[in-house]
Amino acid sequence: MKPAHKSLLDAVQDALVAGDASLTLARIELLAKRLERDRITPEARAEFEAALLHLRRLAEDSARGTQRAIDQIKDILATARTLQTYDSTGRRRQTATAADLPQRF
């Protein structure tokens, strides 16, 4: 694998780990254009496949972690909306929570 290709793969991984989806996509497109232009050798192909599989697993793990975080936030907001408090006279009051539910974009 050429050093330029390795640095592009590393840049994709850095953007993926940083959680910057738009930068990740931009770097993937840049890598794809570079590979189209340079034509990888059969020897380097296996190395690229392993690197791309690693990136795919990182992306999938990131997506699962993000989904778990979203689910936890939804649970916290649902719980917060059901909290009841009592005033000094012993009357029960429900506290409204103004937080919006998280949205996936």
LUMDOGU-181393 format. One record per residue: residue in three letters; residue number from 1; x, y, z of N, C-alpha, C, O in turn. Coordinates in steps of 0.05 Angstrom, whole numbers, m for minus. Layout:
<pts>
{ALA NUM {X Y Z} {X Y Z} {X Y Z} {X Y Z}}
...
</pts>
This chain:
<pts>
{MET 1 {17 m23 0} {0 0 0} {18 25 0} {37 26 15}}
{LYS 2 {11 43 m17} {26 68 m19} {22 85 6} {1 84 19}}
{PRO 3 {42 100 13} {39 118 37} {16 138 34} {3 144 54}}
{ALA 4 {11 148 10} {m11 166 6} {m38 153 12} {m56 165 23}}
{HIS 5 {m40 128 3} {m65 113 8} {m69 108 38} {m91 110 49}}
{LYS 6 {m47 101 51} {m48 95 80} {m56 120 95} {m71 119 114}}
{SER 7 {m45 143 87} {m52 168 101} {m81 175 97} {m94 186 115}}
{LEU 8 {m92 169 73} {m120 174 68} {m138 156 85} {m158 164 95}}
{LEU 9 {m130 130 87} {m145 112 104} {m144 121 133} {m164 120 148}}
{ASP 10 {m121 130 142} {m118 140 169} {m135 165 174} {m147 169 195}}
{ALA 11 {m137 182 153} {m154 206 155} {m183 199 158} {m198 212 173}}
{VAL 12 {m192 178 143} {m219 169 145} {m224 159 173} {m245 165 185}}
{GLN 13 {m206 143 183} {m209 132 210} {m210 154 231} {m226 153 250}}
{ASP 14 {m193 174 229} {m193 196 248} {m219 211 248} {m230 218 269}}
{ALA 15 {m230 216 224} {m256 230 223} {m278 213 234} {m297 223 247}}
{LEU 16 {m277 187 229} {m297 169 239} {m296 168 270} {m317 169 283}}
{VAL 17 {m272 166 281} {m269 165 310} {m278 191 323} {m289 191 345}}
{ALA 18 {m273 213 309} {m281 239 319} {m312 243 318} {m322 262 330}}
{GLY 19 {m326 226 303} {m354 228 301} {m364 249 281} {m387 258 282}}
{ASP 20 {m347 257 263} {m354 278 243} {m363 264 217} {m346 256 201}}
{ALA 21 {m389 260 214} {m399 244 192} {m394 258 165} {m386 244 146}}
{SER 22 {m397 284 163} {m393 297 138} {m363 296 129} {m357 292 106}}
{LEU 23 {m345 300 148} {m317 298 142} {m309 269 135} {m293 265 117}}
{THR 24 {m321 250 148} {m316 222 142} {m324 216 113} {m309 204 98}}
{LEU 25 {m348 224 106} {m358 220 78} {m340 234 58} {m334 222 37}}
{ALA 26 {m332 258 64} {m315 272 45} {m288 258 42} {m278 256 19}}
{ARG 27 {m277 248 63} {m251 234 61} {m254 207 47} {m236 198 33}}
{ILE 28 {m277 194 51} {m282 169 37} {m283 174 7} {m273 159 m9}}
{GLU 29 {m297 195 m1} {m299 202 m29} {m272 209 m41} {m265 201 m63}}
{LEU 30 {m256 223 m26} {m229 230 m34} {m212 205 m38} {m197 202 m57}}
{LEU 31 {m214 186 m19} {m200 161 m21} {m209 145 m46} {m193 134 m60}}
{ALA 32 {m235 144 m50} {m246 129 m73} {m236 141 m100} {m228 126 m118}}
{LYS 33 {m235 167 m102} {m225 180 m126} {m195 174 m130} {m186 169 m152}}
{ARG 34 {m181 175 m108} {m152 170 m110} {m147 141 m118} {m129 136 m134}}
{LEU 35 {m163 122 m108} {m159 94 m115} {m167 89 m144} {m155 72 m157}}
{GLU 36 {m187 103 m154} {m195 100 m182} {m172 109 m200} {m166 97 m220}}
{ARG 37 {m160 131 m192} {m138 143 m208} {m113 126 m207} {m99 122 m227}}
{ASP 38 {m106 115 m183} {m81 101 m179} {m82 71 m186} {m62 59 m191}}
{ARG 39 {m106 60 m186} {m109 31 m192} {m92 14 m173} {m67 13 m176}}
{ILE 40 {m104 2 m153} {m89 m13 m134} {m80 m40 m145} {m93 m51 m163}}
{THR 41 {m58 m49 m136} {m46 m75 m145} {m61 m98 m131} {m72 m94 m110}}
{PRO 42 {m60 m121 m143} {m72 m145 m130} {m60 m151 m103} {m74 m160 m85}}
{GLU 43 {m35 m145 m99} {m22 m150 m73} {m33 m130 m52} {m37 m138 m29}}
{ALA 44 {m37 m106 m60} {m47 m86 m41} {m77 m89 m36} {m87 m78 m16}}
{ARG 45 {m91 m103 m54} {m120 m105 m51} {m128 m119 m25} {m147 m110 m11}}
{ALA 46 {m114 m140 m17} {m121 m154 8} {m116 m135 32} {m131 m135 51}}
{GLU 47 {m95 m119 31} {m89 m101 52} {m111 m79 54} {m120 m72 76}}
{PHE 48 {m121 m70 31} {m142 m50 30} {m168 m62 41} {m183 m49 56}}
{GLU 49 {m174 m87 33} {m198 m100 42} {m198 m102 73} {m219 m98 86}}
{ALA 50 {m175 m109 84} {m174 m111 113} {m177 m84 126} {m191 m82 147}}
{ALA 51 {m165 m64 115} {m168 m37 126} {m197 m27 124} {m207 m14 142}}
{LEU 52 {m210 m32 101} {m237 m23 98} {m256 m39 116} {m276 m28 125}}
{LEU 53 {m251 m64 121} {m267 m80 139} {m264 m68 167} {m284 m67 182}}
{HIS 54 {m240 m61 175} {m236 m48 201} {m252 m22 203} {m265 m17 223}}
{LEU 55 {m252 m6 182} {m267 19 182} {m297 14 184} {m311 28 197}}
{ARG 56 {m306 m6 170} {m334 m13 170} {m342 m21 199} {m363 m13 209}}
{ARG 57 {m326 m38 212} {m332 m46 239} {m332 m22 258} {m349 m21 276}}
{LEU 58 {m314 m4 254} {m314 21 271} {m340 36 267} {m352 45 286}}
{ALA 59 {m348 39 242} {m373 54 236} {m397 40 248} {m415 53 259}}
{GLU 60 {m398 14 246} {m421 m1 257} {m422 1 287} {m443 5 299}}
{ASP 61 {m398 m1 300} {m397 2 329} {m405 30 338} {m419 33 358}}
{SER 62 {m397 49 322} {m404 77 328} {m434 81 326} {m446 94 343}}
{ALA 63 {m446 69 305} {m475 72 302} {m490 58 325} {m510 69 335}}
{ARG 64 {m481 35 333} {m494 21 355} {m491 37 381} {m510 39 397}}
{GLY 65 {m467 48 386} {m463 64 410} {m480 89 410} {m491 97 431}}
{THR 66 {m482 102 387} {m499 126 385} {m528 119 390} {m542 134 403}}
{GLN 67 {m538 97 379} {m565 89 383} {m571 83 412} {m592 90 423}}
{ARG 68 {m552 70 426} {m555 64 454} {m557 91 470} {m573 93 489}}
{ALA 69 {m540 110 463} {m541 136 477} {m567 150 472} {m579 162 490}}
{ILE 70 {m577 149 447} {m603 161 441} {m625 148 458} {m643 161 469}}
{ASP 71 {m625 121 459} {m645 107 475} {m643 114 505} {m664 117 518}}
{GLN 72 {m619 117 515} {m616 125 543} {m627 153 548} {m639 158 569}}
{ILE 73 {m621 171 530} {m631 198 533} {m662 199 532} {m675 213 548}}
{LYS 74 {m674 183 514} {m703 181 513} {m714 171 540} {m734 181 549}}
{ASP 75 {m701 150 551} {m710 139 577} {m707 160 599} {m725 162 616}}
{ILE 76 {m685 175 599} {m682 195 620} {m703 217 617} {m714 226 637}}
{LEU 77 {m708 226 593} {m729 246 589} {m757 236 596} {m772 251 608}}
{ALA 78 {m763 211 590} {m789 200 597} {m791 198 627} {m812 204 638}}
{THR 79 {m770 191 641} {m770 189 670} {m773 217 682} {m788 221 701}}
{ALA 80 {m758 236 671} {m759 263 682} {m787 275 679} {m796 291 696}}
{ARG 81 {m801 268 658} {m828 279 653} {m848 267 673} {m869 279 678}}
{THR 82 {m842 245 685} {m860 232 704} {m854 239 733} {m868 229 751}}
{LEU 83 {m833 254 738} {m826 261 765} {m848 277 778} {m859 296 767}}
{GLN 84 {m854 270 803} {m874 285 818} {m861 295 843} {m845 282 856}}
{THR 85 {m867 320 850} {m856 332 874} {m879 341 892} {m902 344 884}}
{TYR 86 {m872 345 917} {m891 353 937} {m883 381 947} {m860 386 953}}
{ASP 87 {m903 398 950} {m897 425 961} {m897 424 992} {m900 402 1003}}
{SER 88 {m894 447 1004} {m891 448 1034} {m917 440 1048} {m916 433 1071}}
{THR 89 {m939 440 1034} {m965 433 1047} {m972 403 1041} {m993 394 1050}}
{GLY 90 {m954 389 1028} {m959 361 1022} {m975 355 997} {m983 332 992}}
{ARG 91 {m979 376 981} {m994 372 956} {m975 362 935} {m952 371 932}}
{ARG 92 {m984 343 920} {m968 331 898} {m970 349 873} {m992 357 865}}
{ARG 93 {m947 355 862} {m947 370 837} {m930 355 816} {m910 342 823}}
{GLN 94 {m939 356 792} {m923 345 770} {m906 367 758} {m916 389 753}}
{THR 95 {m881 361 754} {m862 380 743} {m860 376 713} {m854 354 704}}
{ALA 96 {m866 397 699} {m863 396 669} {m834 398 661} {m819 414 672}}
{THR 97 {m826 382 642} {m799 384 631} {m801 395 603} {m815 385 586}}
{ALA 98 {m786 417 599} {m787 430 573} {m768 419 553} {m767 429 530}}
{ALA 99 {m753 399 560} {m733 388 541} {m747 374 518} {m766 359 521}}
{ASP 100 {m736 378 494} {m747 365 470} {m735 337 468} {m713 332 478}}
{LEU 101 {m750 319 456} {m740 292 451} {m718 294 430} {m720 310 412}}
{PRO 102 {m697 278 433} {m675 279 413} {m686 269 386} {m704 252 385}}
{GLN 103 {m674 279 365} {m682 272 338} {m658 261 323} {m635 270 327}}
{ARG 104 {m663 242 306} {m641 231 290} {m643 245 263} {m664 248 251}}
{PHE 105 {m619 253 253} {m618 267 228} {m606 249 207} {m603 257 184}}
</pts>
